[in-house]
Amino acid sequence: MNRELARKLLFIVNDKNIMSELDEYIQWRIDTLHHYLEKSSNGADLHRGCIMELRRFKTLKEEVHKAAE
């Protein structure tokens, strides 16, 4: 991570409330992926799962709004 990006993210990581909620979400995703990966039969599934999780952050706002309705 470069310094400019790190500085942009400081407000998130320094806010205990935000980080607490984000940690809870991350743990939920880890648990979900853990079950998925236990059932996978090849290494490609592992790579696909990692990429899917990173892309999920791009749609986090929309996912949260939809689930909260």
C-alpha positions, -999 to +999 in steps of 0.1 A: +000+000+000+013+034-009+014+063+015-013+083-002-038+055-001-029+048+036-036+084+045-070+083+028-079+052+048-068+066+082-103+078+091-116+043+088-090+025+107-088+051+135-125+050+141-131+022+167-168+020+158-163+016+121-135-009+126-155-029+150-184-032+125-160-038+096-142-066+116-176-082+122-184-082+085-149-095+076-153-124+101-186-133+086-171-134+051-141-155+064-165-180+079-186-181+047-155-186+025-141-212+048-171-234+043-169-227+005-133-237+003-138-268+023-161-280-004-139-269-033-120-296-053-092-276-069-068-246-065-087-225-091-116-223-067-093-208-041-081-181-065-116-174-077-129-171-041-101-146-032-109-124-062-146-126-055-141-113-020-120-084-031-147-074-057-173-077-030-158-046-013-166-026-044-203-034-040-204-033-002-226-002+000-252-016-023-252-050-006-257-034+028-285-011+017-303-041+000-299-064+030-311-037+055-344-030+037 
